[in-house]
Amino acid sequence: MNVESIKKVAVVGAGTMGQGIAQVCAQAGFSVILFDLESSLTDKALLKIKESLVQLVSKNKITAQQQDDILSRIEATNDLHDLQAEIVIEAVIEKLEAKQKIFSALEGINNNQSIFTTNTSSIPVTQIASGLRHAERFAGLHFFNPAPVMKLVEVIRGVATNESTVTLLKDFCKKIGKTSVEATDSPGFIVNRVARHFYVESLKALEENVTTHEGIDQLMKNAGFKMGPFELMDLIGVDVNFSVTNSVYNGFHQDGKFRPSRIQQQKVDAGHYGRKSGKGFYEYPKK
């Protein structure tokens, strides 16, 4: 199979990442089927995608007709059996068992040419694929938030991933207007491994009362960063960021330089996940 033979993309998970990936693929001309267990979640995702496209129209980046065409290429479903496609992209909760269960079911639904990918931030790709009959057609396809804006996609090669799968995914990334970087299956891959210290060291400085989180954010923005580490954690999700740090920490056998923060743990325990919960390191009034 080559990239020209890809007609439909299935996206599993209608959260922030799933809806962003679905939009990107539909904008590139692919038919997209977007899945989540509850219709309320897929309905919300379709509404968010429409809002995003309306903004593009207002900025003259696409026409109103293009907006309608893009939306017409996205179909929502709550039935996993509808997910028959040439490429499947999973973007569900960062739990190994949940991902393995989904891919085990999808492998039985699709044909022997379909490519399966995970958008995991930190779980080993090889581990997710361990129960599949055709792990050679499985890889990581890691988008960054917000997916319609961020150009980079990590293509992660598992132990069993074959060369043709990697080549196809790199071609697919180009087709949807992304820049792909190939990575091997190591903790945190490339970006999340390097970025840990942006978060971890900032949290350590906060733990040690060097300054406030507002002060750290302001200093980093004055140094040229678009967002400070605490603003960015709130955007990504404090819980998601904490989960990735734990995964990288354990993946490197509790190397102290990746040690998770007690402050971040407390935020997660309190349900202060950031923008999505209305409160994280900052507060976000409901509109």
Wavefront OBJ file of the C-alpha trace (Angstrom):
o trace
v 0.000 0.000 0.000
v 1.159 3.535 -0.783
v -0.122 6.917 0.355
v -2.207 7.363 -2.809
v -4.281 4.310 -1.885
v -5.337 5.821 1.451
v -8.928 7.006 1.208
v -10.208 6.799 4.777
v -8.621 7.554 8.147
v -10.152 6.330 11.406
v -9.497 8.390 14.526
v -10.163 6.675 17.850
v -10.916 9.151 20.627
v -12.782 12.449 20.233
v -10.887 14.454 22.843
v -8.716 17.471 22.101
v -6.072 15.498 20.215
v -8.534 13.267 18.371
v -10.634 16.132 17.083
v -7.509 18.035 16.027
v -6.138 15.033 14.128
v -9.523 14.448 12.492
v -9.619 18.071 11.319
v -6.082 17.895 9.914
v -6.836 14.726 7.941
v -10.142 16.064 6.597
v -8.473 19.329 5.550
v -5.987 17.233 3.555
v -8.854 15.625 1.638
v -9.213 12.312 3.453
v -12.533 10.859 4.548
v -12.424 10.615 8.343
v -14.416 8.526 10.769
v -14.177 9.821 14.327
v -15.011 7.438 17.167
v -15.782 7.774 20.829
v -17.923 5.678 23.136
v -20.447 8.438 23.894
v -22.344 10.450 21.299
v -22.078 13.539 23.531
v -18.292 13.416 23.095
v -18.387 13.070 19.310
v -21.056 15.799 19.088
v -18.838 18.117 21.129
v -15.828 17.247 18.962
v -17.688 18.061 15.742
v -18.765 21.384 17.232
v -15.162 22.210 18.222
v -13.924 21.308 14.739
v -16.558 23.574 13.188
v -15.538 26.427 15.519
v -11.917 25.947 14.491
v -12.809 26.033 10.800
v -14.988 29.127 11.267
v -11.935 30.888 12.675
v -9.939 29.890 9.595
v -12.684 31.328 7.390
v -12.652 34.590 9.385
v -8.898 34.819 8.815
v -9.333 34.153 5.060
v -7.257 30.976 5.303
v -10.064 28.853 3.854
v -13.367 29.713 2.140
v -16.846 29.020 3.510
v -17.229 26.360 0.805
v -14.009 24.675 1.879
v -15.250 24.714 5.468
v -18.422 22.878 4.402
v -16.417 20.399 2.318
v -14.076 19.619 5.214
v -16.967 19.056 7.620
v -18.692 16.791 5.093
v -15.651 14.512 5.087
v -15.888 13.832 8.843
v -18.290 11.181 10.057
v -18.825 10.471 13.759
v -19.609 7.057 15.230
v -19.991 5.364 18.597
v -19.639 1.873 17.146
v -16.083 0.516 17.074
v -17.036 -1.828 14.235
v -17.427 1.181 11.916
v -13.672 1.844 12.120
v -12.602 0.234 8.877
v -9.896 2.329 7.238
v -6.483 2.230 5.587
v -4.957 4.117 8.538
v -6.176 4.037 12.130
v -4.925 6.685 14.585
v -5.631 6.072 18.277
v -5.809 9.061 20.638
v -7.427 7.778 23.835
v -6.449 7.912 27.508
v -2.786 7.196 28.322
v -3.406 3.719 29.744
v -1.660 0.703 28.270
v -4.503 -1.742 28.856
v -7.066 0.522 27.195
v -4.919 0.963 24.105
v -4.121 -2.746 23.811
v -7.803 -3.659 24.090
v -8.756 -1.211 21.345
v -6.091 -2.397 18.907
v -6.882 -6.045 19.541
v -10.468 -5.350 18.496
v -9.496 -3.157 15.526
v -7.133 -5.769 14.139
v -10.069 -8.156 13.824
v -12.260 -5.540 12.135
v -9.791 -4.359 9.474
v -8.044 -6.061 6.583
v -4.463 -7.304 6.395
v -3.150 -4.069 4.889
v -4.472 -1.509 7.380
v -1.865 0.483 9.302
v -2.435 0.986 13.034
v -0.906 3.908 14.901
v -0.959 5.347 18.398
v -0.689 8.998 19.356
v 0.759 8.050 22.754
v 3.033 10.642 24.349
v 5.129 8.189 26.318
v 3.907 4.578 26.481
v 6.324 2.278 24.600
v 5.001 1.546 21.118
v 6.432 -1.979 21.264
v 4.502 -2.648 24.465
v 1.187 -1.483 23.001
v 1.715 -3.707 19.945
v 2.854 -6.765 21.910
v -0.482 -8.593 21.648
v -1.100 -7.957 17.952
v -0.792 -10.599 15.249
v 0.700 -8.075 12.828
v 2.848 -5.762 14.914
v 4.878 -5.027 11.779
v 1.999 -2.738 10.674
v 1.944 -0.838 13.964
v 3.816 2.374 14.847
v 3.625 5.561 16.860
v 2.253 8.659 15.139
v 2.679 11.370 17.748
v 0.996 14.699 16.979
v 1.392 17.763 19.173
v -1.269 20.014 20.647
v -2.959 21.813 18.957
v -2.730 19.355 16.073
v -4.070 21.732 13.372
v -1.312 24.244 14.211
v 1.739 22.242 15.267
v 3.726 21.033 12.259
v 5.794 18.286 13.875
v 4.783 14.619 14.020
v 7.013 11.934 15.516
v 6.914 8.624 13.632
v 7.967 6.026 16.201
v 9.306 2.686 15.082
v 8.522 -0.227 17.411
v 10.752 -3.302 17.563
v 8.519 -5.138 15.063
v 7.576 -2.192 12.819
v 8.619 -2.841 9.240
v 10.217 -0.371 6.853
v 7.217 -0.068 4.539
v 5.009 1.045 7.449
v 7.462 3.780 8.439
v 7.810 4.958 4.831
v 4.044 5.083 4.352
v 3.515 7.067 7.544
v 6.192 9.591 6.620
v 4.521 10.042 3.229
v 1.161 10.382 4.979
v 2.534 13.121 7.235
v 3.724 15.024 4.186
v 0.308 14.617 2.589
v -1.432 16.204 5.588
v 1.048 19.081 5.685
v 3.168 17.907 8.608
v 6.897 17.510 9.097
v 7.762 14.016 10.287
v 10.745 13.019 12.381
v 11.546 9.340 12.782
v 12.248 8.134 16.312
v 13.055 4.815 17.901
v 10.916 3.457 20.711
v 12.586 4.976 23.769
v 11.036 6.669 26.844
v 9.463 9.993 25.890
v 10.642 9.547 22.283
v 12.377 12.827 21.289
v 10.307 15.882 22.159
v 8.840 14.726 25.463
v 12.203 13.449 26.632
v 13.954 16.744 25.936
v 10.999 18.845 27.132
v 10.791 17.105 30.530
v 13.415 19.467 31.902
v 11.439 22.531 30.834
v 8.723 21.305 33.206
v 10.677 19.342 35.832
v 13.257 22.042 36.551
v 10.561 24.711 36.675
v 8.610 22.617 39.179
v 11.757 22.054 41.243
v 12.352 25.810 41.351
v 8.772 26.255 42.548
v 9.175 23.510 45.187
v 12.307 25.247 46.465
v 10.528 28.626 46.637
v 13.001 30.205 44.221
v 10.087 32.290 42.905
v 6.419 31.975 42.017
v 5.037 30.052 39.070
v 3.891 33.390 37.609
v 7.441 34.686 37.926
v 8.919 31.656 36.178
v 6.408 31.941 33.328
v 7.113 35.626 32.868
v 10.862 35.102 32.844
v 10.627 32.326 30.256
v 8.420 34.432 28.000
v 10.825 37.327 28.326
v 13.554 34.903 27.261
v 11.692 34.190 24.022
v 9.321 31.300 24.800
v 5.745 31.803 23.601
v 4.392 30.303 26.814
v 5.842 29.646 30.229
v 6.043 26.063 31.562
v 3.086 26.431 33.931
v 0.879 28.031 31.283
v 1.828 25.218 28.943
v 1.118 22.517 31.528
v -2.341 24.021 32.035
v -2.925 23.977 28.272
v -1.730 20.398 27.785
v -3.411 19.177 30.957
v -1.595 18.958 34.291
v -2.709 15.332 34.573
v -1.443 14.458 31.090
v 1.883 16.193 31.708
v 2.272 14.424 35.055
v 1.489 11.051 33.455
v 4.144 11.592 30.785
v 6.735 12.566 33.394
v 5.964 9.421 35.387
v 6.244 7.278 32.278
v 9.621 8.779 31.304
v 10.855 8.537 34.924
v 9.965 4.831 35.117
v 11.207 4.184 31.589
v 14.647 5.376 32.661
v 14.537 3.264 35.843
v 13.776 6.172 38.197
v 16.621 8.379 37.015
v 16.508 11.344 39.408
v 16.686 13.962 36.666
v 13.161 12.975 35.586
v 11.681 12.810 39.123
v 7.981 13.824 39.138
v 6.957 16.796 41.248
v 4.981 16.592 44.501
v 3.317 19.894 43.621
v 2.110 18.491 40.317
v 0.901 15.329 42.081
v -1.171 17.469 44.443
v -2.718 19.350 41.525
v -3.750 16.066 39.920
v -5.116 14.696 43.208
v -7.202 17.852 43.615
v -8.587 17.617 40.068
v -6.868 20.838 39.048
v -6.028 19.712 35.520
v -5.672 23.146 33.905
v -7.824 24.782 31.268
v -10.082 21.755 30.786
v -11.115 21.706 34.469
v -11.186 25.467 34.953
v -8.257 25.477 37.347
v -4.622 24.381 37.282
v -1.705 26.587 38.145
v -4.024 29.386 37.023
v -7.805 29.817 37.123
v -9.937 29.921 33.974
v -13.386 31.514 34.373
v -16.157 29.811 32.454
v -17.235 31.733 29.374
l 1 2 3 4 5 6 7 8 9 10 11 12 13 14 15 16 17 18 19 20 21 22 23 24 25 26 27 28 29 30 31 32 33 34 35 36 37 38 39 40 41 42 43 44 45 46 47 48 49 50 51 52 53 54 55 56 57 58 59 60 61 62 63 64 65 66 67 68 69 70 71 72 73 74 75 76 77 78 79 80 81 82 83 84 85 86 87 88 89 90 91 92 93 94 95 96 97 98 99 100 101 102 103 104 105 106 107 108 109 110 111 112 113 114 115 116 117 118 119 120 121 122 123 124 125 126 127 128 129 130 131 132 133 134 135 136 137 138 139 140 141 142 143 144 145 146 147 148 149 150 151 152 153 154 155 156 157 158 159 160 161 162 163 164 165 166 167 168 169 170 171 172 173 174 175 176 177 178 179 180 181 182 183 184 185 186 187 188 189 190 191 192 193 194 195 196 197 198 199 200 201 202 203 204 205 206 207 208 209 210 211 212 213 214 215 216 217 218 219 220 221 222 223 224 225 226 227 228 229 230 231 232 233 234 235 236 237 238 239 240 241 242 243 244 245 246 247 248 249 250 251 252 253 254 255 256 257 258 259 260 261 262 263 264 265 266 267 268 269 270 271 272 273 274 275 276 277 278 279 280 281 282 283 284 285 286 287
